[in-house]
Amino acid sequence: MAAGSFRRSIASQLSKVLDLPPENLIKSISAVPVSKKRHVADFQLSIASVIENSSSNCLAQDLHLQAQQLVERLKCDSVVSEISAGPGTVNFTINRELLAKTVLQQVWKDGSEYGVKSELFSTVPRQKAVIEFSSPNIAKKFHIGHLRSTIVGNFIANLKVALGHEVVRINYLGDWGMQFGLLGVGFQSFGSKEKLKSSPLQHLFEVYVQINKAAEDENTKKLAKDFFRKLEEHDEQTLSIWKLFRDLSIEEYIRIYKRLGVHFDEYSGESFYQEKAQEVLKILEDKGLLQKTIKGTGIVDLSEKKDLSTVSTVMRSDGTSLYITRDLAAAIDRMNKHSWDTMIYVTDKSQSNHFQHLFQILKLMGYDWAERCQHVSFGLVQGMKTRRGEVIFLEDVLNEVRSRMLENMTSTKTTKEVQDPVETAEKVGLAALIIQDFRGLLSSDYQFSWDRALQSRGDTGVFLQYTHARLHRYDEVLYRSSQDLQPKHIVSYLLTLSHLAAVAHKTLPVKGSTPDVAQARLCLFQAARLVLANGMKLLGITPITQM
């Protein structure tokens, strides 16, 4: 790959001077992030990483001196046009003409695989990953946390697939529990089969809100308990009502996810693991890990000193399972079914404790693969409201972003006539939501702002789409994102590329240039557009060609 051949060329010259094999040096040569403001160098070598016995307290001036001494022993050649010393680094600038030519040729050659074919990934083993994300609760709000989980999980899955890994996308629905007792009773009192068929999520939510008002009433409590008990005993009539709720909800979820450009390989749920959760409790008991409290609940001691200072409750006093027990059963079942190499759960950071407990219990049960489970957590989003008030359904957000974007497009003079303005507004609006979400570290909370998300200048999703509609070192950015599963590296790279492309668009006109200059410039813009498209698709954004 382009950047790879430059790295190898630098490494081979360094290996002669430092008397080290080139392959040991390649990882120490990193691309310098492209800056909108100034050009420092293209690659740099960290002196500390190649000097033997370099201790962490090695003085900064010593490193700088060693960098200067190394620079004196190196020579520029047909590839490297300038070599300079920085603070503890040696900086290499690549011959501009060669750089442009090589990078553009590589982009054209690799197309949609540009970046992912890099030698940076050559030693990364291809793996099978199970990713659990989105996971809303039937009949409850599809809150903004579920939207974050959906777009973050989709990004991780897209990235893994692009890098050649096998991915299983699982949506683990909240489709079981006492709320279904309430919902069943509520539906018998306030439900309508017609409304359930036409808008299941909305109708079930309305029924749930209504029945909850009566939830403190002793008779309602008793009826709800009876309904759920029948459900657990697999009573046919009760089960068929529950199945109707679940099936119609999934149908509507699929339709909404399609608008987001998201799909799942498996719609799983807590309901799948009722019996298997009982098997988990039996294993815990057989291994001597299950302890009973005075109240009769079942706990697992997770404390180091085994003094019950940290415990996890896994069983109710009546012997029924809890959410964590069903999660244990699901993890074991997925390993048996998929033989995965890594399993990633994408949820908000309030669940960090739950996942720590989950992984610890799996380890205590003797499952070494618990080490390969990972919780990718994210912060909370404040202030997302539609004009009609608080967000309850994901569809409200999508409709709001589409209508606001349509208004913006209609009032903007630069907007061209587009074939399908509604579809365009939806895709641009979605880009706006995703970029606002992905710009910082996922674990940070942030204040949502419609105005900031939808502006067409500055570092926004609308600006990305605008650049793509008008329109190196990408492999390192992908590599960083693949290591820490944070999308912000890709976002910041694409925004910088967009700013540079916008500047180039003004200063390097294609119209009015001589044919060979026009051809070269066109080639540059097409390459930038191709890389933008690749990156946007990884983030879950569909690039548009007109706006």
C-alpha positions as CSV (number, residue, x, y, z in Angstrom):
1,M,0.0,0.0,0.0
2,A,1.2,3.6,-0.6
3,A,2.0,4.5,3.0
4,G,3.4,1.0,3.5
5,S,5.9,1.4,0.6
6,F,7.1,4.8,2.1
7,R,7.5,3.2,5.5
8,R,9.5,0.3,4.1
9,S,11.8,2.7,2.2
10,I,12.5,4.8,5.3
11,A,12.9,1.6,7.4
12,S,15.5,0.1,5.0
13,Q,17.6,3.3,5.2
14,L,17.3,3.4,9.0
15,S,18.2,-0.3,9.3
16,K,21.6,0.2,7.6
17,V,22.4,3.1,10.0
18,L,21.0,1.6,13.2
19,D,22.0,-2.0,12.3
20,L,18.4,-3.3,13.1
21,P,16.2,-5.4,10.9
22,P,13.7,-3.2,8.9
23,E,10.7,-5.2,10.1
24,N,11.5,-4.1,13.7
25,L,11.5,-0.5,12.6
26,I,8.3,-0.4,10.6
27,K,6.0,-0.2,13.6
28,S,8.1,2.7,15.0
29,I,7.5,4.8,11.9
30,S,4.1,6.5,12.1
31,A,2.3,8.8,9.7
32,V,2.0,12.4,11.0
33,P,-1.7,13.3,11.2
34,V,-2.6,15.7,8.4
35,S,-3.3,19.2,9.8
36,K,-5.6,21.9,8.3
37,K,-3.1,24.6,9.3
38,R,0.4,23.5,8.5
39,H,2.6,20.8,7.1
40,V,5.1,19.3,9.5
41,A,6.3,16.1,7.9
42,D,4.7,12.9,6.5
43,F,6.3,10.3,8.7
44,Q,8.1,10.3,12.0
45,L,10.3,7.9,13.9
46,S,10.1,8.0,17.7
47,I,13.7,7.8,19.0
48,A,12.7,6.3,22.3
49,S,11.1,3.3,20.6
50,V,14.4,2.2,18.8
51,I,17.1,3.0,21.3
52,E,18.3,0.1,23.3
53,N,17.9,0.5,27.1
54,S,15.9,3.6,26.6
55,S,14.3,4.0,30.0
56,S,11.2,6.1,30.5
57,N,13.1,8.7,32.4
58,C,15.6,9.3,29.5
59,L,16.0,13.1,29.4
60,A,14.2,14.9,26.7
61,Q,17.4,16.8,25.7
62,D,19.3,13.5,25.3
63,L,16.6,12.2,23.0
64,H,16.6,15.4,21.0
65,L,20.4,15.2,20.7
66,Q,20.2,11.6,19.5
67,A,17.5,12.6,17.0
68,Q,19.9,15.3,15.6
69,Q,22.8,12.8,15.5
70,L,20.7,10.3,13.6
71,V,19.5,13.0,11.1
72,E,23.2,13.7,10.3
73,R,23.8,10.1,9.3
74,L,20.7,9.8,7.1
75,K,20.5,11.0,3.4
76,C,17.6,12.2,1.3
77,D,16.9,10.1,-1.7
78,S,14.3,9.7,-4.5
79,V,11.6,8.9,-1.9
80,V,12.5,11.2,1.0
81,S,12.9,14.9,0.1
82,E,13.6,16.3,3.6
83,I,14.8,14.9,7.0
84,S,14.7,16.9,10.2
85,A,14.9,16.4,14.0
86,G,11.9,17.1,16.3
87,P,11.6,16.7,20.1
88,G,12.7,13.1,20.4
89,T,11.6,12.3,16.8
90,V,13.1,12.2,13.3
91,N,10.8,13.6,10.7
92,F,10.6,12.5,7.1
93,T,9.0,14.5,4.3
94,I,8.1,12.5,1.1
95,N,8.8,13.8,-2.4
96,R,5.5,15.6,-3.1
97,E,5.2,14.4,-6.7
98,L,5.9,10.8,-5.8
99,L,3.5,11.0,-2.8
100,A,0.6,12.4,-4.8
101,K,1.1,9.9,-7.6
102,T,1.5,6.8,-5.4
103,V,-1.4,7.7,-3.0
104,L,-3.8,8.4,-5.9
105,Q,-2.8,5.3,-7.8
106,Q,-3.3,3.2,-4.6
107,V,-6.7,4.7,-4.0
108,W,-7.7,3.9,-7.5
109,K,-6.3,0.4,-7.4
110,D,-7.8,-0.6,-4.0
111,G,-11.1,1.3,-4.4
112,S,-13.5,0.5,-1.5
113,E,-10.7,-1.6,0.1
114,Y,-8.3,1.4,0.3
115,G,-6.9,1.5,3.8
116,V,-8.0,-1.9,5.0
117,K,-5.5,-3.6,2.7
118,S,-2.6,-1.9,4.6
119,E,0.3,-3.9,6.0
120,L,-0.7,-2.5,9.4
121,F,-3.4,-5.1,9.4
122,S,-1.3,-7.9,8.0
123,T,-0.5,-9.4,11.4
124,V,-4.0,-9.0,12.8
125,P,-5.7,-12.4,12.8
126,R,-9.1,-12.7,11.1
127,Q,-11.6,-13.4,13.9
128,K,-15.3,-14.1,14.5
129,A,-17.0,-11.4,16.5
130,V,-20.4,-11.4,18.1
131,I,-21.7,-7.9,18.7
132,E,-24.8,-7.2,20.8
133,F,-26.3,-3.8,20.3
134,S,-29.4,-1.6,20.2
135,S,-31.5,-4.0,22.4
136,P,-34.7,-2.0,23.1
137,N,-37.4,-3.1,25.6
138,I,-40.7,-4.0,24.0
139,A,-43.5,-1.6,25.1
140,K,-41.0,0.8,26.7
141,K,-39.4,4.0,25.3
142,F,-36.9,3.5,22.6
143,H,-34.8,6.1,24.3
144,I,-31.8,8.0,23.0
145,G,-29.4,5.5,24.7
146,H,-30.8,2.8,22.3
147,L,-30.1,5.1,19.4
148,R,-26.4,5.6,20.5
149,S,-26.1,1.8,21.0
150,T,-27.5,1.2,17.5
151,I,-25.2,3.6,15.7
152,V,-22.1,2.7,17.7
153,G,-22.7,-1.0,17.4
154,N,-23.3,-0.6,13.7
155,F,-20.0,1.3,13.3
156,I,-18.0,-1.5,15.2
157,A,-19.7,-4.2,13.0
158,N,-19.0,-2.3,9.8
159,L,-15.3,-1.7,10.8
160,K,-14.8,-5.4,11.7
161,V,-16.4,-6.6,8.4
162,A,-14.3,-4.1,6.4
163,L,-11.2,-5.5,8.1
164,G,-12.1,-9.1,7.0
165,H,-13.6,-10.4,10.3
166,E,-16.7,-12.5,10.5
167,V,-19.5,-10.6,12.4
168,V,-22.7,-11.8,14.0
169,R,-25.0,-8.8,14.8
170,I,-27.4,-9.6,17.6
171,N,-30.3,-7.5,18.9
172,Y,-31.1,-8.8,22.4
173,L,-34.6,-7.6,23.1
174,G,-36.2,-6.9,26.5
175,D,-39.0,-9.3,25.7
176,W,-39.7,-11.0,29.1
177,G,-40.3,-10.2,32.7
178,M,-43.1,-8.9,34.9
179,Q,-43.9,-6.0,32.6
180,F,-45.4,-8.5,30.2
181,G,-47.8,-9.5,33.0
182,L,-48.9,-5.9,33.2
183,L,-48.9,-5.4,29.4
184,G,-51.1,-8.6,29.0
185,V,-53.7,-7.3,31.5
186,G,-53.5,-3.8,30.0
187,F,-54.1,-5.1,26.5
188,Q,-57.2,-7.1,27.7
189,S,-58.6,-3.8,29.2
190,F,-57.4,-1.1,26.8
191,G,-55.9,-2.8,23.7
192,S,-57.1,-2.8,20.1
193,K,-55.9,-5.4,17.6
194,E,-56.3,-2.9,14.7
195,K,-54.0,-0.3,16.4
196,L,-51.6,-3.1,17.4
197,K,-51.3,-4.1,13.7
198,S,-51.0,-0.6,12.3
199,S,-48.5,0.9,14.9
200,P,-47.4,-1.8,17.4
201,L,-44.7,0.1,19.2
202,Q,-46.8,3.2,19.8
203,H,-49.9,1.2,20.8
204,L,-48.1,-1.1,23.2
205,F,-46.4,1.9,24.8
206,E,-49.8,3.7,25.3
207,V,-51.3,0.5,26.8
208,Y,-48.3,0.2,29.1
209,V,-48.6,3.8,30.3
210,Q,-52.3,3.3,31.0
211,I,-52.0,0.1,32.9
212,N,-49.1,1.5,34.9
213,K,-51.4,4.1,36.4
214,A,-53.4,1.2,37.9
215,A,-50.3,-0.9,38.8
216,E,-50.5,-0.1,42.5
217,D,-54.1,-1.5,42.7
218,E,-54.0,-4.9,44.4
219,N,-56.3,-6.6,41.9
220,T,-54.3,-5.4,38.9
221,K,-51.1,-6.6,40.6
222,K,-52.7,-10.0,41.1
223,L,-53.9,-10.2,37.5
224,A,-50.5,-9.2,36.2
225,K,-48.8,-11.9,38.3
226,D,-51.2,-14.5,37.1
227,F,-50.7,-13.5,33.5
228,F,-46.9,-13.7,33.8
229,R,-47.1,-17.0,35.7
230,K,-49.2,-18.5,32.9
231,L,-46.6,-17.1,30.4
232,E,-43.8,-18.9,32.3
233,E,-45.9,-22.1,32.4
234,H,-46.3,-21.8,28.6
235,D,-50.1,-21.5,28.6
236,E,-51.0,-21.5,24.9
237,Q,-53.5,-18.6,24.9
238,T,-51.2,-16.3,27.0
239,L,-48.2,-17.3,25.0
240,S,-49.9,-16.4,21.7
241,I,-50.8,-12.9,22.9
242,W,-47.1,-12.4,24.0
243,K,-45.9,-13.8,20.6
244,L,-48.1,-11.3,18.7
245,F,-46.6,-8.4,20.7
246,R,-43.1,-9.6,20.0
247,D,-43.5,-10.4,16.3
248,L,-45.3,-7.2,15.4
249,S,-42.8,-5.1,17.4
250,I,-39.8,-6.8,15.5
251,E,-41.5,-6.2,12.2
252,E,-41.7,-2.5,13.0
253,Y,-38.2,-2.4,14.4
254,I,-36.9,-3.9,11.1
255,R,-38.6,-1.1,9.1
256,I,-37.1,1.6,11.3
257,Y,-33.6,0.1,11.4
258,K,-33.8,0.0,7.6
259,R,-34.1,3.8,7.6
260,L,-30.9,3.9,9.7
261,G,-29.1,1.5,7.3
262,V,-28.8,-1.0,10.1
263,H,-29.5,-4.8,10.0
264,F,-29.3,-7.7,12.5
265,D,-28.4,-11.3,11.9
266,E,-30.3,-12.4,15.0
267,Y,-33.3,-11.1,17.0
268,S,-32.7,-12.7,20.3
269,G,-34.1,-11.8,23.7
270,E,-34.5,-12.7,27.4
271,S,-37.4,-15.0,26.6
272,F,-35.0,-17.4,24.9
273,Y,-33.2,-18.0,28.1
274,Q,-35.8,-18.9,30.7
275,E,-35.0,-22.6,31.0
276,K,-31.3,-22.1,30.3
277,A,-31.1,-19.6,33.2
278,Q,-32.3,-22.4,35.5
279,E,-29.5,-24.6,34.1
280,V,-27.0,-21.8,35.0
281,L,-28.3,-21.7,38.6
282,K,-27.8,-25.4,38.8
283,I,-24.2,-25.1,37.5
284,L,-23.5,-22.3,40.1
285,E,-25.0,-24.6,42.8
286,D,-23.0,-27.6,41.7
287,K,-19.8,-25.5,41.8
288,G,-20.5,-24.2,45.2
289,L,-20.8,-20.7,44.0
290,L,-24.5,-20.1,44.8
291,Q,-25.2,-18.9,48.3
292,K,-28.6,-18.2,49.9
293,T,-29.3,-15.1,51.9
294,I,-31.6,-14.9,55.0
295,K,-34.4,-13.7,52.6
296,G,-33.9,-16.7,50.4
297,T,-32.3,-14.9,47.4
298,G,-29.4,-16.5,45.6
299,I,-26.1,-14.6,45.4
300,V,-22.5,-15.1,44.1
301,D,-19.7,-13.8,46.2
302,L,-17.3,-11.7,43.9
303,S,-15.1,-10.3,46.6
304,E,-11.4,-11.2,46.6
305,K,-11.3,-12.1,50.3
306,K,-14.6,-14.0,50.0
307,D,-16.1,-11.8,52.7
308,L,-19.3,-11.0,50.8
309,S,-18.1,-7.3,50.4
310,T,-19.1,-7.6,46.6
311,V,-21.9,-9.9,45.7
312,S,-24.1,-10.3,42.6
313,T,-27.8,-11.4,43.1
314,V,-28.6,-14.1,40.5
315,M,-31.9,-15.6,41.9
316,R,-35.1,-14.3,43.4
317,S,-36.4,-15.9,46.7
318,D,-39.0,-17.8,44.7
319,G,-36.3,-19.5,42.6
320,T,-36.8,-17.5,39.4
321,S,-34.0,-16.0,37.4
322,L,-32.9,-12.4,37.1
323,Y,-31.6,-10.3,34.1
324,I,-27.9,-11.2,34.9
325,T,-28.8,-15.0,35.1
326,R,-30.3,-14.8,31.6
327,D,-27.3,-12.8,30.4
328,L,-25.0,-15.6,31.7
329,A,-27.1,-18.2,29.9
330,A,-27.0,-16.1,26.7
331,A,-23.2,-15.8,26.8
332,I,-22.7,-19.5,27.2
333,D,-25.3,-20.3,24.5
334,R,-23.6,-17.9,22.0
335,M,-20.2,-19.5,22.6
336,N,-21.8,-23.0,21.9
337,K,-23.6,-21.7,18.8
338,H,-21.0,-19.4,17.2
339,S,-17.6,-20.3,18.7
340,W,-16.7,-16.6,18.7
341,D,-13.2,-15.1,19.3
342,T,-14.6,-11.9,20.8
343,M,-18.0,-10.8,22.1
344,I,-18.8,-7.1,22.4
345,Y,-21.7,-5.6,24.3
346,V,-22.6,-2.0,23.4
347,T,-24.6,-0.2,26.1
348,D,-24.4,3.0,28.1
349,K,-21.9,3.3,30.9
350,S,-24.5,2.9,33.7
351,Q,-24.3,-0.8,33.0
352,S,-20.6,-1.1,33.5
353,N,-21.0,-2.7,36.9
354,H,-23.5,-5.3,35.5
355,F,-21.0,-6.4,32.8
356,Q,-18.1,-6.5,35.3
357,H,-20.2,-8.9,37.4
358,L,-21.2,-10.9,34.3
359,F,-17.6,-11.4,33.2
360,Q,-16.4,-12.2,36.7
361,I,-19.2,-14.9,37.3
362,L,-18.4,-16.5,33.9
363,K,-14.7,-16.7,35.0
364,L,-15.6,-18.3,38.3
365,M,-17.8,-20.8,36.4
366,G,-14.6,-21.8,34.6
367,Y,-15.2,-20.2,31.3
368,D,-11.8,-18.8,30.3
369,W,-13.3,-17.1,27.2
370,A,-14.8,-14.5,29.6
371,E,-11.5,-12.7,29.1
372,R,-12.5,-12.1,25.4
373,C,-15.8,-10.5,26.3
374,Q,-15.8,-6.7,26.1
375,H,-18.2,-3.9,27.2
376,V,-18.0,-0.9,24.9
377,S,-19.7,1.8,27.0
378,F,-20.9,5.3,26.0
379,G,-22.0,8.4,27.8
380,L,-25.4,10.0,28.1
381,V,-27.0,12.4,25.7
382,Q,-28.9,15.3,27.2
383,G,-31.4,17.6,25.7
384,M,-32.7,15.7,22.6
385,K,-36.2,16.8,22.2
386,T,-38.5,17.0,19.1
387,R,-40.8,20.0,18.5
388,R,-43.5,17.9,20.0
389,G,-41.6,17.3,23.2
390,E,-39.6,14.5,24.7
391,V,-38.3,11.7,22.4
392,I,-40.1,8.4,23.0
393,F,-39.6,6.6,19.7
394,L,-36.6,6.4,17.4
395,E,-38.9,7.2,14.5
396,D,-39.7,10.6,16.1
397,V,-36.0,11.5,15.9
398,L,-35.7,10.3,12.3
399,N,-38.8,12.2,11.2
400,E,-37.6,15.4,13.1
401,V,-34.1,15.3,11.5
402,R,-35.7,14.8,8.1
403,S,-38.2,17.6,8.4
404,R,-35.6,20.1,9.8
405,M,-33.1,19.2,7.1
406,L,-35.8,19.6,4.4
407,E,-36.5,23.1,5.7
408,N,-32.8,24.0,5.7
409,M,-32.4,22.7,2.1
410,T,-35.4,24.6,0.9
411,S,-34.1,27.9,2.4
412,T,-30.6,27.5,1.1
413,K,-29.7,29.2,-2.2
414,T,-26.9,26.7,-3.0
415,T,-29.1,23.7,-2.9
416,K,-29.4,22.1,-6.3
417,E,-32.6,20.5,-7.7
418,V,-32.4,17.0,-6.3
419,Q,-34.4,14.1,-7.6
420,D,-35.7,12.9,-4.2
421,P,-35.5,15.8,-1.6
422,V,-37.1,13.7,1.2
423,E,-34.6,10.8,0.8
424,T,-31.7,13.3,0.5
425,A,-32.8,15.2,3.6
426,E,-33.1,11.9,5.5
427,K,-29.5,10.8,4.6
428,V,-28.0,14.2,5.3
429,G,-29.9,14.4,8.6
430,L,-28.7,11.0,9.7
431,A,-25.1,12.0,8.9
432,A,-25.6,15.0,11.1
433,L,-26.8,12.9,14.0
434,I,-24.0,10.3,13.6
435,I,-21.1,12.9,13.3
436,Q,-22.4,14.9,16.3
437,D,-22.4,11.7,18.3
438,F,-19.0,10.3,17.1
439,R,-16.9,13.4,17.3
440,G,-15.7,12.9,20.9
441,L,-14.9,9.9,23.1
442,L,-17.9,7.6,23.3
443,S,-17.7,7.6,27.1
444,S,-18.3,11.4,27.3
445,D,-21.7,12.7,28.0
446,Y,-22.8,15.5,25.6
447,Q,-25.5,18.1,25.2
448,F,-27.5,17.5,22.0
449,S,-28.2,20.5,19.8
450,W,-30.3,20.4,16.6
451,D,-28.8,23.7,15.3
452,R,-25.2,22.6,15.8
453,A,-25.9,19.1,14.3
454,L,-27.6,20.5,11.2
455,Q,-25.4,23.5,10.2
456,S,-23.5,23.0,6.9
457,R,-20.3,24.8,8.0
458,G,-17.8,23.6,10.5
459,D,-17.2,20.0,11.6
460,T,-20.6,18.6,11.0
461,G,-22.2,15.6,9.2
462,V,-23.9,18.0,6.8
463,F,-20.5,19.4,5.8
464,L,-19.2,15.9,5.2
465,Q,-22.1,15.2,2.9
466,Y,-21.7,18.6,1.2
467,T,-18.0,17.8,0.4
468,H,-18.9,14.3,-0.9
469,A,-21.6,15.8,-3.2
470,R,-19.0,18.3,-4.5
471,L,-16.1,16.4,-4.7
472,H,-3.6,9.3,2.9
473,R,-2.8,8.1,5.9
474,Y,-6.2,6.6,6.1
475,D,-4.8,3.2,7.1
476,E,-3.4,4.4,10.4
477,V,-6.6,6.0,11.3
478,L,-8.5,2.8,10.6
479,Y,-5.9,0.9,12.6
480,R,-6.4,3.2,15.7
481,S,-10.2,2.8,15.5
482,S,-9.8,-1.0,15.2
483,Q,-7.7,-1.0,18.3
484,D,-9.8,1.0,20.7
485,L,-13.2,0.8,18.8
486,Q,-13.6,4.6,19.0
487,P,-15.1,6.2,15.8
488,K,-13.7,9.7,16.6
489,H,-10.3,9.0,14.8
490,I,-12.1,8.3,11.5
491,V,-14.5,11.3,12.0
492,S,-11.6,13.7,12.6
493,Y,-9.7,12.4,9.6
494,L,-12.7,12.7,7.3
495,L,-13.5,16.2,8.5
496,T,-9.8,17.3,7.9
497,L,-9.9,15.7,4.4
498,S,-13.2,17.6,3.7
499,H,-11.6,20.9,4.8
500,L,-8.6,20.3,2.6
501,A,-10.8,19.2,-0.3
502,A,-12.8,22.4,0.1
503,V,-9.6,24.5,0.0
504,A,-8.3,22.5,-3.0
505,H,-11.7,23.0,-4.8
506,K,-11.2,26.8,-4.6
507,T,-7.5,26.9,-5.5
508,L,-7.2,24.0,-8.0
509,P,-10.0,24.6,-10.6
510,V,-10.7,21.8,-13.1
511,K,-12.6,24.1,-15.5
512,G,-10.3,26.3,-17.6
513,S,-7.2,24.2,-16.9
514,T,-5.1,22.5,-19.7
515,P,-6.4,19.0,-20.3
516,D,-3.6,17.1,-18.5
517,V,-3.8,19.5,-15.4
518,A,-7.6,19.2,-15.4
519,Q,-7.2,15.4,-15.6
520,A,-4.8,15.3,-12.7
521,R,-7.0,17.6,-10.5
522,L,-10.1,15.6,-11.3
523,C,-8.2,12.4,-10.3
524,L,-7.3,14.1,-6.9
525,F,-11.0,15.1,-6.2
526,Q,-12.3,11.7,-7.2
527,A,-9.7,9.9,-4.9
528,A,-10.7,12.2,-2.0
529,R,-14.3,11.5,-2.7
530,L,-13.7,7.7,-2.8
531,V,-11.9,7.8,0.6
532,L,-14.7,10.0,2.1
533,A,-17.3,7.5,0.8
534,N,-15.4,4.5,2.3
535,G,-15.1,6.3,5.7
536,M,-18.6,7.5,5.8
537,K,-20.0,4.0,5.0
538,L,-18.0,2.6,8.0
539,L,-19.6,5.2,10.2
540,G,-23.1,4.1,9.0
541,I,-23.6,7.1,6.7
542,T,-24.9,6.7,3.1
543,P,-23.0,9.1,0.9
544,I,-25.2,11.2,-1.5
545,T,-24.2,12.7,-4.8
546,Q,-26.5,15.7,-5.0
547,M,-27.6,18.3,-2.4
